[in-house]
């Protein structure tokens, strides 16, 4: 799939954090959106996962005093390599880039990093967070499966999570809310379920779907997308507290408000 009209994940003269050095230090925690650049059927853009990660990070940054970083767009999309336009990097490269970013942040006075992951194939990020223990940087991976589960329930998502794998109800809903101009015609007639994907890692996604879609995008709505983001933003509070961001954000010890 080619996508010549795709826009960058964010727009504007100051698309990321604009708080300056002092604001970054007060934040104490940074959020790094990590997406992908891969096929998402005939109606969603190649940067769908990046757009979703950026939308989550933007809502989080509006609700909590965090440093919002630019996204990492290229990641581990090897299971989608049968479709033109998909671009991948190795798990080793992705892990190394994230570790370098975390170390750079630590040296500049931001010791906590949350990886806001928008792509399910970025398995290596779990190990990166696990291996950060004892390095001087505290890391977390967000959203977790429980966070997505709560968001799906809150938004009234009908498709089970295993069935809603790719370009389905959840992803299409978030883009209908956040970037509706990027959703092309076709999602109302593209439902396709492929629950038996036992050998996905070995053979990729193509043997299970001709279009690249696995899910029921016809059930998507902007209202569901709005509620999904709202629920995830609420769930981030537990991560913010766990990383001690209240103390970092408020040196007087009064806590975040």
Order of alpha helices (4+ residues) and beta strands (2+ residues): alpha-beta-alpha-beta-alpha-beta-alpha-beta-alpha-alpha-alpha-alpha-alpha
